[in-house]
Amino acid sequence: MTVLVGLLALFLSASAVQADQIVLACIGSINYPANPPTKIDGDSAVVDFDSQTFKPPIFPAYKITKISNTNLSFGLDTSETSVFGSIDRISGNVSMTVMRPEERKKILSGGSAKMLSWMTAKCSPAKRMF
């Protein structure tokens, strides 16, 4: 009986931890100006509400910067790169741009910019395989 109670407690605590992460399966592409696109075909992405991060396919995790009822924004600005992206929480559409910070400033002031890469994808909740 003690073992059963212990296993139940472990299961319930593990379920609570997993509930704060949403794993998504994505289909789309990552584009680079001088190279052919990289196909995203079922690659996973993770929304982690505990750590306030979004891990898109192929790229590292980025901080979530804003959450609304319909949108989740994420990104990172360093001296070398500016990453900005969003997920439409209704449709699952994901877009992300990577560029130099000076290029991001051009966009924010209404101009055009050169991107290092950009991603578009359609993501939906993934089903565990096992």
HUFEN-V127261 format. One record per helix or strand of 2 or more residues. SS is the DSSP state (H for helix, E for strand). FROM is the first residue (numbers start at 1). LEN is the number of residues. Records with the same first field share a line. If there is no record, write none. Layout:
SS: FROM-LEN  FROM-LEN
This chain:
H: 2-18  101-8
E: 21-12  35-14  53-3  61-7  71-7  82-7  93-7  117-9
